[in-house]
């Protein structure tokens, strides 16, 4: 029996969202934010990236609506307004956007062009899976550097670790 492509894709996207939520809720305060780029900045950057790339046309995203573009690009420490509550709300927005993304196989594989490059919705999702996993790894490094427990890994096929 063949599975729908969207089922397979969501099996890999949902654990990432779970990891982001768990990190926002459980990250120790001493590494969540401070006088340098820490966990909060990694989370904010990841969420902004997903917000942009889960859009129908990422190149047409309303960038002026991003709370703090320099912090989103990790060029500076995020302002205090980028709190755990803000990040949880932003995660909810990203989850809503993902839930409204066209998920039938034909739409996921539909060829479009962004900035002169051929891309599909499926490409956009794969890009974000890799991107967020990279930043979750950066968060693990922050935790390791501070002798704190590493993130509880979530993923399809392996459960949690």
C-alpha positions as CSV (number, residue, x, y, z in Angstrom):
1,X,0.0,0.0,0.0
2,X,1.5,3.3,-1.1
3,X,1.4,6.2,1.4
4,X,0.6,9.8,0.4
5,X,3.7,12.0,0.1
6,X,2.2,14.5,2.6
7,X,2.0,11.8,5.3
8,X,5.7,11.0,4.9
9,X,6.6,14.7,4.9
10,X,4.7,15.5,8.0
11,X,6.3,12.6,9.8
12,X,9.5,14.4,9.5
13,X,8.3,18.0,10.0
14,X,6.2,17.5,13.1
15,X,9.1,16.2,15.3
16,X,11.0,19.3,14.5
17,X,8.2,21.5,15.7
18,X,7.9,19.4,18.8
19,X,11.6,19.9,19.5
20,X,11.3,23.6,19.1
21,X,8.3,23.7,21.5
22,X,10.1,21.6,24.1
23,X,13.2,23.8,23.8
24,X,11.2,27.0,24.3
25,X,9.4,25.6,27.3
26,X,12.3,23.8,29.0
27,X,15.5,25.6,28.1
28,X,17.3,26.7,31.3
29,X,17.2,30.5,31.8
30,X,21.0,30.8,32.0
31,X,21.4,29.8,28.3
32,X,18.0,31.0,27.0
33,X,19.1,34.6,26.7
34,X,22.0,36.8,27.9
35,X,24.7,39.1,26.7
36,X,25.5,37.1,23.6
37,X,23.7,35.0,20.9
38,X,22.2,32.1,22.8
39,X,19.2,29.7,22.5
40,X,16.6,32.4,22.1
41,X,18.3,33.8,19.0
42,X,18.7,30.3,17.5
43,X,15.0,29.7,18.0
44,X,13.9,33.1,16.7
45,X,16.1,32.6,13.6
46,X,14.6,29.2,12.9
47,X,11.0,30.3,13.3
48,X,11.5,33.3,11.0
49,X,13.0,31.0,8.4
50,X,10.1,28.6,8.6
51,X,7.6,31.5,8.5
52,X,9.2,32.8,5.3
53,X,9.8,29.5,3.6
54,X,6.4,28.0,4.4
55,X,4.9,31.0,2.5
56,X,3.4,30.5,-1.0
57,X,6.0,32.9,-2.4
58,X,8.9,33.4,0.0
59,X,10.4,36.1,-2.2
60,X,7.2,38.1,-1.7
61,X,7.2,37.7,2.1
62,X,6.3,41.0,4.0
63,X,9.8,41.3,5.5
64,X,8.8,44.7,7.1
65,X,6.6,42.6,9.5
66,X,9.5,40.8,11.1
67,X,9.9,42.2,14.7
68,X,13.7,42.6,14.5
69,X,15.4,41.7,11.2
70,X,18.9,42.0,12.6
71,X,18.1,39.6,15.4
72,X,16.3,37.3,13.0
73,X,19.4,37.1,10.9
74,X,21.5,36.6,14.1
75,X,23.5,39.8,13.7
76,X,22.6,40.9,17.2
77,X,21.0,39.8,20.4
78,X,17.2,39.6,20.2
79,X,15.2,42.2,22.2
80,X,13.5,41.2,25.4
81,X,10.2,41.2,23.5
82,X,11.4,38.0,21.9
83,X,10.3,36.1,25.0
84,X,9.3,32.5,25.5
85,X,5.6,33.6,25.1
86,X,6.4,35.4,21.9
87,X,8.3,32.3,20.5
88,X,5.5,30.0,21.4
89,X,3.0,32.3,19.7
90,X,5.3,32.5,16.6
91,X,5.6,28.7,16.6
92,X,1.8,28.5,16.6
93,X,1.8,30.8,13.5
94,X,4.3,28.6,11.8
95,X,2.2,25.5,12.6
96,X,-0.9,27.2,11.3
97,X,0.9,28.1,8.1
98,X,2.2,24.5,7.7
99,X,-1.4,23.2,8.2
100,X,-2.6,25.4,5.4
101,X,0.2,24.6,3.0
102,X,-1.1,22.5,0.0
103,X,-0.2,19.0,0.9
104,X,-1.4,16.9,-2.0
105,X,1.3,15.2,-4.0
106,X,0.6,17.2,-7.2
107,X,0.9,20.6,-5.3
108,X,4.0,19.5,-3.3
109,X,5.8,18.7,-6.5
110,X,4.5,21.6,-8.6
111,X,7.4,23.4,-10.2
112,X,7.6,27.1,-9.5
113,X,10.4,29.7,-9.8
114,X,11.8,31.8,-7.0
115,X,14.6,34.2,-7.7
116,X,15.4,32.4,-11.0
117,X,15.5,29.0,-9.4
118,X,13.1,26.1,-9.8
119,X,11.6,25.0,-6.5
120,X,8.6,23.1,-5.2
121,X,6.8,23.2,-1.9
122,X,8.5,19.9,-1.1
123,X,11.9,21.6,-1.6
124,X,10.9,24.4,0.7
125,X,10.0,21.9,3.4
126,X,13.3,19.9,3.0
127,X,15.2,23.2,3.2
128,X,13.6,24.0,6.5
129,X,14.1,20.5,7.9
130,X,17.8,20.8,7.3
131,X,18.0,24.4,8.5
132,X,16.1,23.9,11.7
133,X,18.1,20.7,12.5
134,X,21.3,22.7,12.1
135,X,20.1,25.3,14.6
136,X,18.9,22.6,17.0
137,X,22.5,21.3,16.8
138,X,23.8,24.8,17.6
139,X,21.5,24.8,20.7
140,X,23.0,21.4,21.7
141,X,26.4,23.0,21.5
142,X,25.3,25.8,23.8
143,X,23.9,23.3,26.2
144,X,27.1,21.1,26.1
145,X,29.3,24.2,26.6
146,X,27.4,24.9,29.8
147,X,27.4,21.3,31.0
148,X,23.6,21.1,30.6
149,X,21.5,18.2,29.3
150,X,21.3,18.0,25.6
151,X,18.0,18.3,23.7
152,X,15.7,15.3,23.7
153,X,15.8,14.3,20.0
154,X,12.5,13.7,18.3
155,X,12.3,12.0,14.9
156,X,10.4,9.4,12.9
157,X,11.7,5.9,13.0
158,X,13.9,6.3,16.0
159,X,11.3,7.8,18.4
160,X,13.1,10.0,21.0
161,X,16.6,9.9,22.2
